[in-house]
Amino acid sequence: MLKVAVVGASGYTGVELLRILHCHPEVAVTCITSEQSAGKPVADIFPTLRGRYGQILENLEPVRVAEKADFIFTALPHKAAMEVVPTFVKLGRRVVDLSADYRFSDASVYERWYEPHMNPELLSRAVYGLPEVRRAKIKGAKLVGNPGCYPTSITLGLMPLLKQKMIDTTTIIADSKSGVSGAGRGAKVENLYCEVNDGFSAYGVGGVHRHIPEIEQELSLLAGEAVTISFTPHLVPMDRGILSTVYARLAGNTTAADLAKIFADVYEGEPFVRVLPAGSFPSTAHVRGSNFCDIGVAVDSRTGRVIVVSAIDNLVKGAAGQAVQNMNIMCGFPENLGLEGLALFP
């Protein structure tokens, strides 16, 4: 059995990791930390875990965590991960980090959008953990930077078009909607029920959202040229889920049926990407609680644009599920192990 630690388990991503790992036949969760709730039973913080997890939440002491686990998930805020990941790596532990701290190949890009990087020397050793793009490199990685939720939905939606050179990369517009859990579990006025319920609002408008450089990094690598996008996220009054609608001008004459076949060919054999038939489009309700990314594609012949719609659960394929998928690849397990659950519907 692989001994696993979940570091920073008191947030939504942490509990989602515990939910998924409980069903993983090759994993034993041997350490769970939380600075805010140390000393309390994890089931007191998350009643959904009662009868399944009896552990007491521990303070984060990196050396002690490494003594208890062979594999470590760090579900910490940005910067907090940088303070402990180097110790885990130095002690020979494999790590999947769910913050943004190890997603960028260029420290200056990270620092422009976040803050000074405390250990930029690790960035060259970290692998960006989008399995559909980086599977071979993930397989041999010791440190994986788990992708953000918006970047996952947008990159998977555009990958076939970029690989086939089918769009004008200067025309990409991404319009995404997210459930409130994407903002985390911390108390914030703008996330209170009365603030969110019956509302639908944009935020991070005008090219200022922190996921933009991550999205552009990955799209540029796929396109083989620098890509700049227009990206606007929106907050929807639902618990979880992301729906991204992405627009771009087609480089040639292509039908929706042609595109559906191209997408199906690119993603053939991928365990967690489902390409819908021409004329069908995804819903967040159909991926809720699962590790699937559903994709539909259309052509607007009037404008010469392609429209790609992708749906993921932001806490699963957008975070914890993808992290477990990366663990499976890194450890030589079947990629879908522990992740075969279907969406919760209705």
C-alpha positions, 0 to 999 in steps of 0.5 A, a space after each residue: 500500500 502507498 502511504 499518503 499524506 494530505 497536507 492542508 486538508 481543511 479546505 474543499 480540495 482537501 476533503 475532496 482528496 480524502 473522499 477520492 482516496 478512500 476508494 483507492 485500493 492501493 492507498 492508505 492515508 497515513 497523515 492529514 494536516 491542518 494548521 487551523 484545526 490541528 488536534 480535532 478529528 477530521 470527521 468533526 471538520 467534515 461530517 461526510 467522513 464519519 465512520 471512514 476516517 478516524 484520524 486527528 488533524 495534525 500540525 504541519 511539520 514537514 519532516 514528521 509528515 515525510 516520516 509518515 508518508 511516501 507520497 504527499 499532496 499539498 493542498 495549501 494556499 499559494 506561498 504556503 506550499 513553497 515553504 514545505 515542498 522543498 523539504 519533501 522533495 529533499 527527503 525523497 518524497 513524491 509530491 503533487 502540489 495543488 497551489 500555483 507555486 509549481 505550475 510555471 516554467 518561468 519564475 518571472 511569470 509567477 512573480 509578475 502575477 503572484 509574489 516572489 518565488 522562494 525556490 525557483 530552482 525547483 521549477 525546472 524539476 516540476 512537471 505541469 500535471 495535465 495528463 492528456 498533454 504531459 503524461 510521459 513527463 509526469 510518469 517520471 516526475 518527483 514533483 507535479 504542479 497540479 493545473 488550475 481548474 479554469 486552465 484545465 477546462 480551457 486547455 483541454 477544449 483547445 488542444 485539438 485545434 491548436 495541435 492541428 493548426 486549425 485556428 487563428 491564435 490571435 482571436 481566442 476568447 474564453 468565457 468561463 463560469 464557476 461554482 462558488 467552491 472554486 473560491 475556497 472555504 474561507 469566509 468572504 463577504 462576497 461568497 455569503 449565501 445572500 451575496 451569491 444566491 440568485 445572482 450571476 456576476 463576472 469577476 477578474 474582468 479586463 485580463 487580470 485573473 491569475 489563471 491567465 498566464 497559466 492558460 497562455 503558457 500551456 496554449 503557447 506550448 501546444 501552438 508552438 507560438 506565443 498565444 494571448 487570450 481574452 479571458 473572463 470568469 463568472 461566478 454562478 450560484 451553484 456549489 461546484 462545476 465549471 463551464 467554459 465556452 471558448 471562441 476562435 476564428 477558424 483558419 479554414 473551412 471546417 464543419 462541426 462534424 469534421 471538428 467532432 471527428 478531429 476531437 474524437 481522434 485526438 482524445 481517443 483512449 483518454 479515460 477522462 475526456 468525453 467528446 460529445 457528438 456533433 450538435 450536443 453540448 456538455 452540462 456541469 450537471 453531467 460531470 458533477 463529482 466525477 473526473 470527466 471533462 465533457 467537450 462539445 464543438 460547433 461552427 458558426 458559419 456566419 462568422 467563421 468561428 469555432 465554439 468549444 464548450 467544456 465542462 468539468 467539476 472544479 473540485 475533481 478534474 479541476 483539482 483533487 481528481 486530477 491530482 489523484 490521476 497524476 499520482 496514479 501515473 507517477 506511481 505506475 498504477 492504472 490511471 483511472 484507479 480510484 477515479 471510476 465514479 460516475 457523475 452524481 445526477 440529479 
